[in-house]
Amino acid sequence: MTSPRRLLTAVLLATVLPAAVLPVRADMVDDIDVARVALPDRSEASLAAARREGMRQVLVKLSGTRETLKETSIAQALREAQRYLVGYSYEAGDVPGSPTVRLQYDGDALRALLREAGQPLWTTNRPTVLAWLIGSDGARRRFASPEAAPALRDALGEAFARRGVPLQQPLYDLEDADKLSPGAAWRQSSSALAAASARYRDTEVLAGRVALLSDGHWIGDWRFLDRGRWLVRPVTAGSMAAFVEEGADLAATALAARYAVAGDTSSELRFSILVEGIQAYAQYSNLQSALAAIEVIDRVIPERVTPQQVLLRVESAAQQQQLERIIALDARFVPVSGAVTDGQLHYRWEE
């Protein structure tokens, strides 16, 4: 366990490369309908509070924003969290005698709740964020590697898991050291960060810095490069976990603004998707499954199937440009250059 002195200060860096310029690496989020909540004991009162807190966590993961919790109908539903709970189990907690409860919710019911409330819905295939950490005690700057600051590293992983955002942490090996020096990382050098991040391929870039003050507060700021502009969030937090939560929130909120679809049950859009390269039934089945797995696509209807092309009609709540961004997260869909028209998307299937 790392001592508080070794965690005196740290800087968390992560990057978002503009989706319109470079491909974006994405991963499916596991357990998106699951929350974990620490309990003071196993009493019914503690469990009831945990049910509400767990439901809050899952709703924020599904929508991508904390603002969802301010919606009146959502607040009312939280009072009846038991209705949305599928099951729960206890796990060992970090503190003896204080267990953690794992809560599984009905994801379909919560997605329907969000849509009915007009709240955004974010699909489970999401961009990956790469996080760099470096620390300074005022005299020296060092990267917060697993050996130097495991508690901070673990807190970062937990914060991103709670927001349902895939996280990549660097190897902190000689190749990383060659590309990104402590000084360049501290200065948040864009060129050095880009060079060091390139080996991790198409991840997103967040920059921040934090110091642990003598009174126990963590103070610093977060910066997230969103489509060519920096989003900045100064933070003063009472704990390391709270500070890291703000960084995860900044990244999640920015990405959700790009990929989450507004929950509007009154409108449904129809598009044609033309796909080349389907040469076997297994490929056609995988194509159908890939589109059906996109939560904002309500229906996939085959219109024409030939040995060269498959033409599908999809019904979705997403606008065309947003649907393009969401589909692009699946690398098997390769856009056919210059072939996209209003109301139709054109891809080559590669797997």
C-alpha positions in Angstrom: 0.0 0.0 0.0 1.4 3.4 -1.0 1.9 5.9 1.8 0.2 9.3 1.8 3.6 10.9 1.3 4.2 9.0 -2.0 0.8 10.2 -3.1 1.5 13.8 -2.2 0.8 15.1 -5.8 -0.1 13.6 -9.1 -1.1 14.7 -12.6 -3.6 12.7 -14.6 -3.4 13.0 -18.3 -5.8 11.5 -20.9 -6.5 12.5 -24.5 -9.4 12.7 -26.8 -8.4 12.7 -30.4 -11.0 14.3 -32.7 -13.2 11.5 -34.1 -13.6 13.3 -37.4 -9.8 13.2 -38.0 -8.7 9.7 -36.8 -10.4 6.4 -36.1 -11.4 5.9 -32.5 -10.8 2.7 -30.6 -13.8 1.5 -28.7 -14.6 -1.3 -26.3 -17.9 -2.9 -25.1 -18.6 -1.9 -21.5 -19.1 -4.9 -19.3 -21.6 -4.9 -16.4 -23.2 -1.6 -17.6 -26.4 -2.6 -15.7 -24.4 -3.4 -12.5 -23.4 -1.2 -9.6 -21.3 -1.8 -6.5 -22.0 0.1 -3.3 -20.0 0.0 0.0 -22.3 -0.6 3.0 -21.7 0.3 6.7 -23.6 -2.9 7.6 -26.1 -5.4 6.3 -29.2 -3.8 7.7 -32.3 -3.3 5.6 -32.0 0.5 5.8 -28.4 0.3 4.5 -29.5 -2.0 1.7 -32.4 0.2 0.7 -30.1 3.2 0.5 -27.7 1.1 -1.6 -30.5 0.2 -4.0 -31.1 3.9 -4.7 -27.4 4.7 -5.0 -26.8 1.7 -7.3 -29.7 2.8 -9.5 -28.2 6.3 -9.7 -24.9 4.9 -10.8 -26.5 2.8 -13.5 -28.6 5.6 -14.8 -25.6 7.9 -15.1 -23.7 5.1 -16.9 -26.5 4.6 -19.4 -27.1 8.3 -20.1 -23.5 9.5 -19.7 -24.4 12.5 -17.6 -25.2 13.3 -13.9 -27.8 15.8 -15.1 -30.2 12.9 -15.7 -30.7 12.5 -12.0 -32.2 16.0 -11.8 -35.2 15.0 -14.0 -38.4 14.9 -12.0 -39.6 11.5 -13.3 -36.1 10.0 -12.7 -36.1 11.3 -9.1 -39.5 9.7 -8.6 -38.4 6.4 -10.0 -35.4 6.3 -7.7 -37.8 6.2 -4.7 -39.0 2.8 -6.1 -35.5 1.4 -6.9 -36.6 -2.1 -5.8 -38.8 -2.3 -8.9 -35.8 -2.1 -11.2 -33.5 -4.5 -9.2 -33.0 -7.9 -10.7 -30.8 -9.3 -7.8 -27.9 -8.5 -5.5 -25.1 -10.3 -3.7 -22.5 -9.3 -1.1 -18.8 -9.1 -1.7 -15.9 -8.5 0.6 -15.3 -4.8 1.2 -12.1 -2.9 1.7 -12.8 -2.4 5.4 -13.4 -5.4 7.6 -17.1 -5.6 8.7 -18.1 -3.2 5.9 -19.3 -5.3 2.9 -19.8 -4.2 -0.7 -23.1 -5.1 -2.4 -23.2 -5.9 -6.1 -26.6 -4.8 -7.6 -27.9 -6.0 -10.9 -30.6 -3.9 -12.5 -33.1 -4.4 -15.3 -31.2 -2.5 -18.1 -34.1 -2.6 -20.6 -36.5 -1.1 -18.0 -34.0 1.6 -17.1 -33.4 2.4 -20.8 -37.1 2.7 -21.3 -37.3 5.0 -18.3 -34.6 7.3 -19.7 -36.3 7.5 -23.1 -39.7 8.2 -21.6 -38.1 11.0 -19.5 -36.5 12.5 -22.6 -33.0 11.7 -21.3 -30.0 10.7 -23.5 -29.1 7.1 -24.0 -25.4 6.1 -24.6 -24.7 2.8 -26.3 -22.4 0.2 -24.6 -19.7 0.4 -27.3 -17.7 3.4 -26.2 -14.4 5.2 -27.0 -11.4 4.2 -24.9 -9.6 6.9 -22.8 -5.9 6.6 -22.2 -4.7 8.0 -18.8 -1.2 9.2 -18.0 -0.2 10.1 -14.4 2.8 12.0 -13.1 3.5 13.2 -9.5 5.6 16.0 -7.9 6.5 16.6 -4.3 7.8 20.1 -5.2 11.3 18.8 -5.7 10.9 15.9 -8.1 8.4 14.8 -10.7 7.8 11.2 -11.4 5.2 9.2 -13.2 2.6 7.6 -11.0 3.3 4.0 -12.2 1.7 1.0 -10.5 4.7 0.8 -8.2 4.7 4.5 -7.3 1.0 5.1 -6.8 -1.2 2.0 -6.9 -4.0 3.6 -4.8 -4.4 6.5 -7.3 -4.2 4.1 -10.2 -6.9 1.9 -8.6 -9.1 4.9 -7.8 -8.9 6.0 -11.4 -10.0 2.6 -12.6 -12.9 2.5 -10.2 -14.0 6.0 -11.2 -14.0 5.2 -14.9 -15.8 1.9 -14.3 -18.6 3.7 -12.4 -19.1 6.0 -15.4 -19.0 3.1 -17.9 -16.0 4.5 -19.8 -13.3 2.1 -21.1 -9.9 3.1 -19.6 -6.4 2.3 -20.9 -3.5 2.8 -18.5 0.1 3.2 -19.9 2.8 0.6 -19.5 5.2 3.1 -18.2 8.1 1.3 -19.8 11.2 2.5 -21.6 9.3 3.3 -24.8 6.9 5.5 -22.9 9.8 7.2 -21.1 11.5 7.9 -24.4 8.4 9.6 -25.8 7.2 11.5 -22.8 9.5 13.0 -20.2 8.2 14.1 -16.7 8.8 17.7 -17.6 6.8 17.4 -20.9 4.0 15.6 -19.1 3.9 18.3 -16.4 3.7 21.0 -19.0 1.0 19.0 -20.8 2.9 19.2 -24.1 0.5 18.4 -26.9 3.2 17.1 -29.2 4.8 14.9 -26.6 1.5 13.5 -25.4 0.5 12.7 -29.0 3.8 10.9 -29.6 3.6 8.8 -26.4 -0.1 8.0 -27.0 0.3 6.9 -30.6 1.5 3.4 -29.6 -1.8 2.8 -27.8 -3.7 3.5 -31.0 -6.6 5.8 -31.4 -7.4 6.4 -27.7 -8.9 9.6 -26.4 -6.3 12.5 -24.6 -7.4 14.2 -20.8 -5.0 16.4 -19.0 -5.0 17.4 -15.4 -2.9 18.1 -12.4 -3.5 17.7 -8.7 -1.7 18.3 -5.4 -2.6 16.9 -2.0 -2.6 19.8 0.5 -1.5 19.7 4.1 -5.2 20.0 5.2 -6.1 16.8 3.2 -7.7 18.5 0.2 -6.9 17.6 -3.4 -6.6 20.6 -5.6 -6.0 20.8 -9.3 -7.7 20.9 -12.7 -8.8 18.6 -15.5 -8.6 19.3 -19.2 -10.1 17.2 -21.9 -9.3 17.7 -25.6 -12.7 17.6 -27.3 -12.7 17.9 -31.1 -9.8 20.4 -31.1 -10.7 22.5 -28.0 -9.8 22.0 -24.4 -12.6 21.6 -21.8 -11.3 22.8 -18.5 -12.5 21.9 -15.0 -10.8 23.3 -11.8 -11.4 20.9 -8.9 -11.0 21.1 -5.1 -11.9 17.8 -3.5 -11.9 16.4 0.0 -10.5 13.0 -1.2 -8.4 11.4 -3.9 -11.5 9.5 -5.0 -13.6 12.6 -5.3 -10.9 14.4 -7.4 -10.6 11.4 -9.7 -14.4 11.2 -10.1 -14.4 14.7 -11.5 -11.9 13.7 -14.2 -13.9 10.7 -15.2 -17.0 12.9 -15.2 -15.4 15.4 -17.5 -14.4 12.7 -20.0 -17.7 10.8 -19.8 -19.8 14.0 -20.2 -17.8 15.1 -23.2 -18.0 11.7 -24.9 -21.6 11.3 -24.2 -22.3 14.7 -25.8 -20.8 13.2 -28.9 -22.3 9.7 -28.9 -25.4 9.6 -26.6 -28.8 10.0 -28.4 -31.5 12.3 -27.0 -34.3 10.3 -25.6 -37.3 11.3 -27.8 -39.9 8.6 -28.1 -42.1 10.8 -30.4 -39.7 10.6 -33.4 -38.1 7.7 -35.2 -35.9 8.2 -38.2 -35.4 5.7 -41.1 -32.1 5.2 -43.0 -30.8 2.8 -45.6 -27.5 1.1 -44.9 -25.7 -0.4 -48.0 -23.0 -2.9 -47.0 -20.5 -4.5 -49.4 -18.2 -7.5 -48.7 -20.8 -9.9 -47.3 -19.9 -13.3 -48.9 -21.2 -15.8 -46.5 -24.2 -16.3 -44.3 -22.1 -16.1 -41.1 -20.9 -12.6 -42.2 -24.5 -11.6 -42.8 -25.6 -12.9 -39.4 -22.7 -11.0 -37.7 -23.7 -7.8 -39.6 -27.3 -8.2 -38.4 -26.2 -8.8 -34.8 -23.8 -5.8 -34.8 -26.6 -3.4 -35.8 -29.2 -5.0 -33.5 -26.7 -4.6 -30.6 -26.7 -0.8 -31.1 -29.3 0.3 -28.5 -30.5 3.3 -30.4 -31.4 1.2 -33.4 -34.9 -0.1 -32.9 -35.4 -2.2 -36.0 -33.2 -3.7 -38.8 -35.1 -4.8 -41.9 -33.4 -6.5 -44.9 -34.5 -4.9 -48.2 -32.1 -6.5 -50.7 -29.5 -9.2 -50.5 -27.2 -10.0 -53.4 -23.8 -11.8 -53.7 -22.2 -8.3 -53.8 -24.3 -6.1 -51.5 -26.8 -6.1 -48.6 -29.3 -3.3 -48.3 -30.9 -2.8 -44.9 -33.4 -0.3 -43.6 -32.9 0.7 -40.0 -35.2 2.7 -37.7 -33.4 4.7 -35.1 -33.8 7.7 -32.7 -30.4 9.0 -33.8 -29.8 11.6 -36.5 -27.8 10.4 -39.5 -24.5 12.1 -38.5 -24.8 10.8 -35.0 -25.6 7.3 -36.2 -22.6 7.4 -38.4 -20.4 8.2 -35.4 -21.9 5.3 -33.4 -21.5 2.8 -36.2 -17.9 3.9 -36.8 -17.0 2.7 -33.3 -17.3 -0.9 -34.7 -14.1 -1.3 -36.8 -15.8 -4.0 -39.0 -17.8 -1.2 -40.6 -15.4 0.5 -43.1 -17.0 3.6 -44.7 -16.9 3.7 -48.5 -15.4 7.0 -49.3 -17.7 9.6 -50.9 -20.6 7.2 -51.0 -22.7 8.5 -48.1 -25.8 10.4 -49.2 -28.7 11.9 -47.3 -30.7 9.0 -45.8 -28.2 6.3 -46.8 -25.0 5.1 -45.3 -22.5 3.0 -47.3 -19.9 0.6 -45.8 -17.6 -2.4 -46.6 -17.8 -5.2 -44.0 -14.4 -6.5 -42.8 -13.9 -9.1 -40.1 
